[in-house]
Amino acid sequence: MKLKKSICILSLLFFSISIFFEINTTTVLADDSPTIYCNVDKNDIVAGEEFTVTILANNVKNLYGASVDFKYDSSIMTPINATSSCAFNNDHKIYEKITQNDYSNNIFSFITTFLGDYNGTNFASGSLFNIKFKAKRSGSLNLNRESLNIKLSDSNANPIKYNMLYSTINIGQAAKINSINSNVKNNLAIVDNNISINTNATSKYPVLYKYWIKKDDSPWTVLSDYSNKSSIDFNPKSPGNYQISCYVKTNNTYEDPSDFKIFNFKVLEKPSITKLNINESTINLGGKINISTDSNKNNTLFKIWVLENNSWKILQDYSPNNTIDYSPKLNGLYKISVYAKSPDSLSELDDCKIIDFEVLPNATLKVDKNFYTVNNTVNLFTETDSSNDLIYKYWMNENGIWKTLSDYTNLNTFSLSSLTPGDKLFAVYVKNKNSNNDNLALAQKAITIVDPKLTIANSNLDNNISINDEIKIGLTSNIKNPKYKFWIMDSSCKWKVLQDYGDNNILSYIPKEYGNYKLSIYLKDKDSQNEVDDYKILDFSIKPKLSTFTANPNNNSFVYTPIKLTASTKNSTSDLLYKFWVKDSKGWKMIRDYDTNPSFDWIPTSPGNYIFSVYVKNKNSASTVDDNLIIQNYVVADNTIKDISLNKLSNEIYQVNTTVDNSNNLLYKFWYFNGTDWKVLNDYSIDASIKTKNLDFSSGKISVYIKNKNSKNEYDNFKIVNLKDVKLN
């Protein structure tokens, strides 16, 4: 019974298409009657994309089975698959099948039904089918009763009538050209122009571009096949009417092209220069040249350049004017260049010609002085009304003989020194650097060379000079009008003038500090333009001298007792440094490095015979020592305990007294031995005497430790006495 019911409903869905379709197209149902409509899952479908059409229904009761015959346009879309939707998704078994996929007739059919004894399903709103398509090309399809034949059946195999809402599937282009842009002006270009075409296209996916070209009546040919490059450059080699077309598409579409546009332009012959003339090939500064040019085209534009001082500059920008006058401001070799182009050309120029001409200078030779010494450098220089790209050759006549000083160079100056005394005659040749002409300028100048000498007549400068002593130096020379200038450099290492140029020939200077000095003496003639014609530099040093070196205590002392070493100089200043040394049985050692303090306290730690030395030097001195003194045979002895005595103060109280060689900075420690053990009566202190009681004079002993307060020893010396041997006072 269940199988028979299902077969009956399937038969209804398969074989009552025309009758059911006609009933639904002619019947208008109530507002609460079933309604079928379609929904597409994407709003902006483009060619190449997949999309799903969902068929939905409202107000359906007792639905048992449904089918759809979808008539589509295979040129714009193709079905992929179909499934039943939520109206049939419950726990009851269903049967579903694609019954027809006829690409030639553009028909796609799908059926779904419950199986067995089932009363059907009721729903206010739900989806019946999901049909997936792939968009092939742009276009549209109306979803109505002509494209969709939908059949509904209840559980008794009766058809369910319904209303239908219409809609449309719109498939857009996979790629669309917005514009084609070019650098071509007014759709005109010139042969050999670089023509740039750029296409602006939009798509949801990466766009591919293909360019075609067509000239006159020739067929279309490919300029570049599909690629991701949106622009292309093209250089036409012949005149004519051109068309460039751009195709666009995406990789995921059948559309080829998805869109295209055509750009039209015309290519003209380029002009050529037929004439370029100037009125003179060689002129002097201040002259003028006339430039004239022409071409084979009437509407040609001309741009005129000049190469001046190795730099091109524009005399006239593009203009129909073909003549111009030019007055050069510099000498040298020039070039005139003319550019010609069509008003429609995309190039900077369509043709070019160059012509040369030369501008010659006017020149004068000069020298910088009329008075020279053998110590001077003679500077020759050439003055011209233009210094652009000139070369110069210098000569000298000495004792009637001409000799070349320098061959042609680009330097307008020449210097020479170490000339012998006497009369000299100089000359210079001047010409353009790259000129093949022999034009040149000539100038001459005569000068006289003299040989000044500076002599020290007398001087008290010797090693006995100290600070505050006056230095005097007398000077003479071999020139008629001598002038003297004196300089001094002290420890600051900076030169300063003691006397500017004058007639005084005695240098006087009093040094005020220790250090190294330099005196410089300049000599020049009153008519000389030199800073100095002769000079001398004298080096001298003012060093400190030690006057005394003492030790306190004098001659001898004790270990760990400070010895004050003190040095003094004849002229003591804050710039002096002192360094102290001591020599013992092991040799010399430094006990204090250089310092401004002339005194130093040294503490001996062992007895012996010592030698002390002090170094002195100026703080700016490069020497290890400027002066030194020595103290010989200084004796340092150990401190010893001479005696330990006792005074009886009462029947039980005793005073222990210690007598030593030197009590300065001395510490004492007292011990008592009771016949069995030693114990401290008084730890280290400055007290040489202590009070104690309960002494055993039969077997007791007293011991005293002594050490200097600077000593690091447990004791420096000690003494032990038996109480029975001590005489009481």
C-alpha positions in Angstrom: 0.0 0.0 0.0 2.9 2.5 0.9 4.8 1.7 -2.3 1.7 2.1 -4.4 1.0 5.6 -2.9 4.5 6.8 -3.7 4.4 5.5 -7.3 1.1 7.3 -7.8 2.5 10.6 -6.7 5.7 10.2 -8.8 3.5 9.5 -11.8 1.5 12.7 -11.1 4.7 14.7 -10.9 6.2 13.2 -14.1 3.2 13.1 -16.5 0.7 15.9 -15.6 3.0 18.8 -16.5 0.9 20.5 -19.2 -2.4 20.3 -17.3 -0.8 21.4 -14.0 1.0 24.3 -15.6 -2.2 25.5 -17.3 -4.2 25.4 -14.1 -1.7 27.5 -12.2 -1.4 30.1 -14.9 -5.1 30.7 -15.1 -6.2 30.5 -11.5 -6.0 33.4 -9.0 -5.9 32.1 -5.5 -6.8 33.7 -2.2 -4.1 35.7 -0.3 -3.5 32.8 2.2 -3.0 30.3 -0.7 0.4 28.8 -1.3 2.9 31.1 -3.0 6.1 30.1 -4.7 9.0 32.5 -5.3 12.8 32.3 -6.0 15.9 33.7 -4.2 19.4 34.0 -5.5 22.3 33.8 -3.0 24.3 36.6 -4.6 23.3 40.2 -5.6 26.2 40.9 -7.9 26.9 37.7 -9.9 29.6 38.0 -12.6 30.6 35.6 -15.3 32.7 32.8 -13.9 31.1 32.7 -10.5 28.9 29.9 -9.0 25.5 30.8 -7.5 22.5 29.0 -6.1 18.8 29.6 -6.9 16.6 28.6 -4.0 12.9 27.9 -4.7 10.7 28.7 -1.7 7.1 28.4 -0.8 4.6 29.9 1.7 1.4 28.6 3.3 1.7 25.0 2.0 -0.3 22.2 3.6 0.0 18.4 3.3 3.0 18.6 0.9 4.2 15.1 -0.1 6.2 15.7 -3.3 7.5 18.4 -5.6 9.3 18.7 -8.9 10.8 21.5 -11.0 11.6 21.8 -14.7 14.1 24.7 -15.1 14.4 26.1 -18.6 17.7 28.1 -18.6 19.9 30.0 -21.2 23.0 27.8 -21.7 24.9 30.7 -23.3 25.0 32.5 -19.9 24.7 29.8 -17.3 24.9 26.0 -16.8 23.5 23.9 -13.9 25.8 22.0 -11.6 23.6 20.1 -9.1 20.3 20.3 -7.1 19.2 19.2 -3.7 15.9 19.2 -1.8 15.7 21.8 0.9 14.2 22.3 4.4 10.6 21.5 3.5 11.7 17.9 3.0 14.3 17.8 5.8 12.7 15.8 8.6 12.9 12.4 10.0 10.9 10.7 7.3 12.6 9.1 4.3 12.6 11.0 1.0 13.4 10.2 -2.6 15.2 12.8 -4.7 16.7 12.7 -8.2 17.9 14.9 -11.1 15.6 13.5 -13.8 16.9 15.5 -16.7 20.0 17.6 -17.6 19.5 18.4 -21.3 22.2 20.9 -22.4 21.0 20.9 -26.0 17.4 21.9 -25.0 18.4 23.9 -21.9 16.2 21.9 -19.6 17.2 20.9 -16.0 14.6 18.7 -14.0 14.6 17.6 -10.4 12.1 15.7 -8.2 11.8 15.0 -4.5 9.1 13.1 -2.5 8.5 11.5 0.8 8.3 7.7 0.8 5.7 5.4 2.4 2.6 6.1 4.4 3.1 9.8 5.4 0.4 12.5 5.7 2.6 15.2 4.2 4.1 18.3 5.8 2.6 21.7 6.6 4.7 24.9 6.8 4.1 28.6 6.7 7.4 29.4 4.9 10.2 27.1 3.7 12.5 26.2 0.8 11.8 23.4 -1.6 14.9 23.1 -3.9 18.5 24.5 -4.1 19.8 24.5 -7.6 23.5 25.5 -8.2 24.6 27.1 -11.4 27.8 28.5 -12.9 27.6 31.9 -14.7 29.3 31.7 -18.1 28.7 35.1 -19.6 26.9 38.3 -18.8 23.1 38.4 -19.3 19.8 37.9 -17.5 17.1 35.2 -17.1 13.5 35.9 -15.9 12.3 33.5 -13.2 8.6 33.0 -14.0 6.2 30.3 -15.1 7.8 30.1 -18.6 11.3 29.3 -17.2 10.1 27.4 -14.1 7.6 24.5 -14.2 7.0 23.6 -10.5 4.6 20.9 -9.4 3.4 20.3 -5.9 1.5 17.1 -4.7 -0.3 16.3 -1.5 -0.3 12.9 0.3 -3.4 11.8 -1.8 -1.5 12.4 -5.1 -3.6 15.6 -5.7 -1.9 18.7 -7.2 -1.5 21.7 -4.9 -2.3 25.0 -6.6 -0.2 28.1 -5.9 0.5 31.7 -6.8 4.0 32.6 -8.2 6.1 35.7 -7.6 8.5 36.5 -10.5 12.1 37.6 -10.3 15.2 38.0 -12.5 18.8 36.5 -12.5 21.3 39.2 -13.6 24.8 38.2 -14.5 27.3 41.0 -14.9 30.5 41.2 -17.0 33.5 39.5 -15.4 35.5 42.6 -16.2 34.5 46.0 -17.5 36.5 48.7 -19.2 36.0 52.1 -17.7 38.3 54.0 -20.0 41.3 53.9 -22.4 43.8 56.7 -21.9 46.7 57.7 -24.1 49.4 60.3 -24.3 48.3 61.1 -27.8 47.1 64.7 -28.2 44.1 65.5 -30.5 44.3 61.9 -31.8 47.4 62.8 -33.7 51.0 61.5 -33.4 54.2 61.4 -35.4 56.3 58.5 -36.8 58.6 57.1 -34.1 56.7 58.7 -31.3 56.4 56.6 -28.2 52.6 56.1 -27.8 51.5 54.9 -24.4 48.0 53.2 -24.0 46.6 52.6 -20.5 43.3 50.8 -19.9 41.3 51.3 -16.7 39.1 48.3 -16.0 37.2 47.0 -12.9 36.4 43.5 -11.8 36.0 41.5 -8.6 38.8 39.3 -9.9 42.3 39.9 -11.4 41.9 41.4 -14.9 43.8 40.2 -17.9 44.5 42.5 -20.9 45.0 41.8 -24.5 46.0 44.5 -27.1 45.3 44.5 -30.8 46.4 47.0 -33.5 45.1 47.8 -36.9 46.5 50.2 -39.5 44.4 51.5 -42.4 42.8 48.5 -44.2 45.2 45.9 -42.9 43.8 43.1 -40.6 43.9 43.2 -36.8 47.1 41.8 -35.3 48.0 41.1 -31.6 50.3 43.6 -29.9 50.4 41.7 -26.7 48.5 38.6 -25.6 46.5 38.3 -22.3 48.6 39.4 -19.3 48.1 41.4 -16.1 49.8 44.5 -17.7 47.2 47.2 -18.2 49.4 49.4 -20.4 51.4 49.1 -23.6 53.9 51.3 -25.5 53.9 51.4 -29.3 56.2 53.2 -31.8 54.7 53.6 -35.2 57.2 53.4 -38.0 55.0 54.7 -40.8 52.2 57.3 -41.2 48.6 56.2 -41.4 45.3 55.7 -39.6 45.7 53.4 -36.6 43.3 51.6 -34.2 44.3 50.0 -30.9 41.8 47.7 -29.2 42.0 46.4 -25.7 40.2 43.1 -24.6 39.7 42.4 -20.9 38.7 39.2 -19.2 39.3 37.1 -16.0 40.7 33.6 -15.7 37.4 32.2 -14.2 35.0 33.0 -17.1 34.1 31.8 -20.5 33.8 35.3 -21.7 36.5 36.3 -24.2 36.5 39.2 -24.1 34.3 40.3 -21.2 34.6 43.8 -22.6 36.6 45.8 -25.2 37.2 49.3 -26.4 39.0 50.8 -29.4 41.2 53.9 -29.5 41.6 55.6 -32.9 44.5 58.0 -33.9 46.4 59.2 -36.9 50.2 59.1 -37.4 51.9 61.8 -39.5 55.3 62.0 -41.1 57.9 63.8 -38.9 59.6 67.0 -40.1 63.4 67.3 -40.9 65.7 70.3 -40.8 66.8 71.4 -44.3 69.0 74.4 -43.2 71.0 75.7 -40.3 73.3 78.7 -40.9 75.2 81.3 -38.8 76.7 84.5 -40.3 80.2 84.1 -38.8 82.3 81.1 -37.7 84.7 83.2 -35.6 84.0 86.4 -33.7 85.5 88.5 -30.8 83.8 89.2 -27.5 81.2 91.9 -28.0 80.3 90.6 -31.5 76.9 89.0 -32.5 75.9 86.0 -34.6 72.7 85.5 -36.5 71.2 82.0 -36.5 68.7 80.9 -39.2 67.1 77.5 -39.9 64.3 75.8 -41.9 62.5 72.4 -42.4 60.5 70.5 -45.0 57.2 71.1 -43.2 55.3 74.4 -43.1 54.0 74.1 -39.5 57.3 73.0 -37.9 58.3 74.3 -34.4 62.0 75.2 -33.7 63.9 75.1 -30.4 67.3 76.7 -30.4 70.1 75.9 -27.9 73.7 77.1 -27.3 76.5 75.2 -25.7 78.2 77.9 -23.5 80.9 77.1 -21.0 80.2 73.3 -21.3 76.5 73.8 -20.4 73.6 73.8 -22.8 71.0 76.6 -22.4 67.9 77.5 -24.3 68.0 80.6 -26.6 64.5 80.0 -27.9 61.8 77.5 -26.8 59.6 75.8 -29.4 58.2 78.4 -31.7 57.5 78.8 -35.4 60.2 81.5 -35.5 63.3 80.2 -37.4 65.8 83.1 -36.9 67.5 84.6 -33.8 70.5 86.8 -32.9 72.9 85.8 -30.1 75.7 87.8 -28.3 78.2 85.5 -26.4 79.5 86.8 -23.1 82.5 84.4 -22.8 85.4 83.4 -25.1 85.7 79.8 -26.2 84.3 77.2 -28.6 80.5 77.2 -29.0 77.8 75.0 -30.5 74.4 75.9 -31.8 71.8 73.1 -31.7 68.3 73.3 -33.4 65.5 71.0 -32.5 62.6 70.6 -34.9 59.2 68.9 -34.2 55.6 68.8 -35.3 53.0 70.5 -33.1 51.4 67.1 -32.8 54.5 65.2 -31.9 54.8 63.3 -28.6 58.6 63.4 -28.8 61.0 66.1 -27.4 62.3 66.5 -31.0 61.7 65.0 -34.4 65.0 66.2 -35.9 68.2 68.0 -34.8 71.3 69.7 -36.3 74.4 71.3 -34.7 76.8 73.9 -35.9 80.1 75.3 -34.3 81.7 78.7 -33.9 84.5 80.3 -31.8 84.8 83.4 -29.7 88.3 84.8 -29.1 89.5 86.7 -25.9 91.4 89.9 -25.2 94.2 89.4 -22.6 96.8 91.3 -20.5 99.7 89.9 -18.5 100.4 91.2 -14.9 102.7 90.5 -12.0 101.7 91.0 -8.3 104.7 93.1 -7.1 107.4 95.5 -8.2 109.8 94.5 -5.3 111.0 91.0 -4.7 113.5 89.2 -2.6 115.2 85.8 -3.1 112.9 84.5 -0.4 109.8 85.7 -2.2 107.6 83.7 -4.6 107.0 85.6 -7.9 103.3 85.3 -8.8 102.4 85.9 -12.5 98.8 86.2 -13.6 97.0 86.9 -16.8 93.9 89.2 -16.8 91.4 88.7 -19.6 87.9 90.0 -20.4 86.8 86.3 -20.1 88.4 83.4 -18.4 86.5 80.6 -20.1 88.6 77.6 -21.4 91.8 79.6 -21.9 95.3 78.1 -21.9 98.5 80.0 -20.9 102.2 79.6 -21.6 104.8 81.5 -19.4 108.4 82.6 -20.3 111.3 84.2 -18.5 114.3 86.2 -19.8 117.3 86.0 -17.6 120.7 87.3 -18.6 119.4 87.8 -22.2 118.2 84.2 -22.6 114.5 83.2 -22.9 113.4 80.0 -21.4 110.0 78.3 -21.0 108.6 78.4 -17.5 105.5 76.3 -18.3 103.9 74.9 -21.5 100.2 75.6 -22.2 97.9 74.8 -19.3 94.5 76.0 -18.2 96.0 78.0 -15.3 96.1 81.8 -15.7 98.7 82.0 -12.9 102.3 80.8 -12.5 104.5 81.0 -9.5 108.2 80.6 -9.1 110.7 80.9 -6.3 114.4 80.5 -5.4 115.3 83.1 -7.9 118.8 84.5 -7.9 119.4 88.3 -7.3 119.2 90.5 -10.5 116.8 91.8 -13.2 114.2 89.4 -14.7 111.8 89.8 -17.7 108.6 87.7 -17.9 106.2 87.1 -20.8 102.9 85.1 -21.3 101.1 83.6 -24.3 97.2 83.2 -24.1 94.9 81.3 -26.4 91.6 79.3 -26.4 92.0 75.8 -25.0 90.5 73.8 -27.9 91.3 76.3 -30.6 93.3 75.3 -33.7 94.0 79.0 -34.4 97.3 80.7 -33.6 95.6 83.8 -32.1 97.2 84.8 -28.7 97.8 87.7 -26.4 101.3 88.7 -25.2 102.4 90.7 -22.1 105.8 91.4 -20.5 107.0 92.6 -17.0 110.4 93.5 -15.6 111.3 93.1 -11.9 114.4 93.1 -9.7 115.3 90.4 -7.1 117.2 91.4 -3.8 118.6 89.2 -1.0 118.0 90.5 2.5 120.0 89.0 5.5 119.3 89.2 9.2 122.3 89.0 11.7 122.4 88.7 15.5 125.1 91.2 16.7 125.0 90.4 20.4 122.9 88.4 22.9 122.8 87.5 26.6 120.6 84.4 26.0 122.3 81.4 27.7 121.4 78.7 30.2 121.8 80.9 33.2 118.7 82.9 32.4 115.9 82.5 35.0 112.5 84.0 35.4 112.4 87.8 35.9 115.8 88.1 34.2 115.9 90.5 31.2 116.9 89.0 27.8 118.6 91.4 25.3 119.4 90.7 21.7 121.0 93.2 19.2 120.3 92.9 15.5 121.7 94.2 12.1 120.9 93.6 8.4 122.3 94.2 4.9 119.4 96.2 3.5 119.1 100.0 3.4 115.7 100.4 5.1 115.3 97.5 7.5 112.2 97.0 9.7 112.1 94.5 12.6 109.2 92.6 14.2 109.6 90.5 17.4 107.5 87.5 18.4 107.5 85.2 21.5 106.0 81.8 22.1 105.7 80.7 25.8 104.2 77.6 27.4 100.8 78.5 25.9 102.2 77.4 22.5 100.8 80.5 20.9 102.8 83.2 19.2 102.3 86.8 20.3 103.9 90.0 19.0 106.4 91.8 21.3 107.1 94.5 18.7 105.4 95.1 15.4 107.5 96.2 12.4 109.6 99.2 13.4 113.1 100.7 13.5 114.1 99.3 16.9 116.8 96.6 16.4 117.1 95.5 20.1 114.9 92.8 21.4 114.1 92.9 25.1 112.0 90.3 27.0 111.6 89.3 30.7 110.3 85.7 31.2 107.7 85.4 34.0 107.3 81.6 34.2 109.3 78.4 33.7 109.0 76.5 30.5 110.2 76.3 26.9 110.3 79.5 24.8 110.8 80.5 21.2 111.8 84.0 20.0 111.2 84.9 16.3 112.7 87.9 14.6 111.3 89.2 11.3 113.2 91.4 8.9 111.7 93.2 5.8 112.4 96.3 3.7 110.1 99.2 4.2 109.1 99.0 0.6 108.6 95.2 0.6 105.1 93.8 0.1 106.2 90.6 1.8 105.2 89.7 5.3 108.9 88.9 6.0 112.1 89.0 3.9 114.3 87.1 6.4 113.8 85.7 9.9 115.4 83.8 12.7 113.9 81.6 15.5 115.7 81.2 18.8 114.8 78.3 21.2 115.5 78.5 24.9 114.3 77.1 28.2 113.8 78.6 31.7 114.2 75.7 34.1 113.7 75.7 37.9 116.7 75.3 40.2 116.5 73.6 43.6 118.1 75.7 46.4 117.5 73.4 49.5 116.4 69.8 50.3 116.0 68.9 54.0 114.8 66.0 56.2 113.1 66.4 59.6 114.2 64.9 62.0 117.6 65.7 60.7 120.2 62.9 59.9 118.4 60.1 61.9 115.1 58.8 63.1 113.3 55.6 64.2 111.2 53.1 62.4 107.5 54.0 61.9 108.4 57.6 62.7 107.3 60.1 59.9 110.2 61.8 58.2 109.3 65.1 56.5 111.1 65.8 53.3 111.0 69.4 52.1 112.4 71.0 48.9 112.7 74.7 47.9 113.6 76.6 44.7 115.0 80.0 43.9 111.8 81.2 42.3 108.9 79.0 43.4 105.7 79.1 41.3 102.5 77.1 41.2 103.7 75.5 37.9 106.4 73.5 39.6 106.1 69.7 40.3 108.1 67.7 42.9 108.9 64.0 42.9 110.5 62.1 45.9 112.7 59.0 45.9 114.4 56.8 48.6 117.3 54.4 48.3 117.7 51.5 50.8 119.8 48.3 50.6 117.6 47.1 47.7 118.0 50.2 45.5 116.0 53.3 44.5 112.2 53.5 44.6 109.8 56.3 44.0 107.8 57.2 47.2 105.7 60.0 45.6 105.2 60.9 42.0 105.2 64.5 40.7 102.9 66.8 42.6 102.8 70.6 43.3 103.4 70.0 47.1 107.2 70.5 47.8 107.0 68.4 51.0 106.3 64.8 51.7 106.1 62.7 54.9 107.7 59.3 54.6 107.4 56.5 57.3 110.2 53.9 57.4 109.2 50.4 58.3 112.7 48.9 58.8 116.0 50.2 60.2 118.9 51.0 58.0 120.9 53.7 56.2 118.9 55.6 53.6 119.5 58.2 50.8 116.7 60.6 49.7 116.4 62.4 46.4 113.9 65.1 45.1 113.2 65.9 41.4 111.7 69.2 40.3 110.4 70.2 36.9 107.9 72.6 35.3 104.5 71.1 34.7 104.8 71.8 31.0 108.3 70.5 30.7 108.9 67.6 28.3 111.9 66.5 30.4 111.8 63.8 33.1 113.5 66.2 35.5 114.7 69.8 35.3 116.9 69.7 38.6 117.5 67.4 41.6 119.2 67.2 45.1 120.2 64.3 47.4 120.4 63.8 51.2 123.0 61.2 52.0 123.5 58.8 55.0 120.2 59.1 56.8 120.0 56.5 59.7 116.8 54.9 60.8 117.0 52.8 64.0 114.7 50.4 65.9 113.0 51.7 69.0 114.1 49.7 72.2 112.9 49.4 75.8 115.7 50.6 78.1 114.2 49.7 81.5 111.1 48.4 83.3 110.8 49.7 86.9 108.2 49.4 89.8 107.1 52.0 92.4 105.2 50.8 95.4 102.3 53.1 96.0 100.7 51.3 98.9 100.7 47.8 100.5 98.9 46.4 97.5 99.2 48.9 94.7 102.2 49.1 92.4 103.1 51.3 89.4 104.9 49.7 86.5 107.1 52.2 84.5 108.6 51.8 81.0 111.6 53.8 79.6 112.3 53.7 75.8 114.6 55.3 73.2 111.9 57.4 71.5 108.4 57.7 72.9 106.9 59.7 69.9 103.8 58.0 68.5 104.5 55.0 70.7 101.9 52.5 72.0 102.4 50.2 75.1 100.9 46.8 76.1 101.5 45.3 79.6 101.4 41.6 80.5 101.7 39.7 83.9 102.8 36.1 84.4 101.6 34.6 87.7 103.8 31.5 87.5 101.3 29.6 85.4 99.6 31.9 82.8 100.2 35.2 81.0 97.4 37.8 81.1 97.0 41.3 79.8 97.2 44.0 82.4 96.6 46.8 79.9 96.1 46.7 76.1 97.9 49.0 73.7 97.6 52.6 74.7 99.9 55.7 74.8 100.4 55.2 78.6 104.0 54.2 79.4 103.0 53.5 83.1 100.2 51.5 84.7 99.0 50.7 88.2 98.3 47.1 89.3 98.1 44.9 92.5 98.4 41.4 93.8 101.9 40.8 92.3 103.8 37.6 93.1 107.4 38.7 93.6 108.7 35.1 94.0 107.7 33.6 90.6 105.9 36.5 88.8 107.1 38.3 85.6 106.2 41.6 83.9 106.4 42.0 80.0 105.9 45.2 78.0 105.2 45.3 74.2 105.9 48.5 72.3 105.0 49.5 68.7 104.6 52.7 66.7 101.0 53.7 66.1 101.6 53.4 62.3 103.0 49.9 62.7 101.0 46.9 61.5 103.0 44.5 63.6 101.8 42.8 66.7 104.8 44.5 68.4 107.9 46.3 67.3 109.9 45.3 70.4 109.4 43.8 73.9 111.1 43.2 77.3 110.4 40.7 80.1 111.6 41.1 83.8 111.4 38.8 86.8 109.7 40.6 89.7 112.2 39.1 92.2 115.0 40.9 90.2 113.2 44.3 90.2 114.2 46.9 92.7 111.2 48.6 94.2 111.3 52.4 94.4 
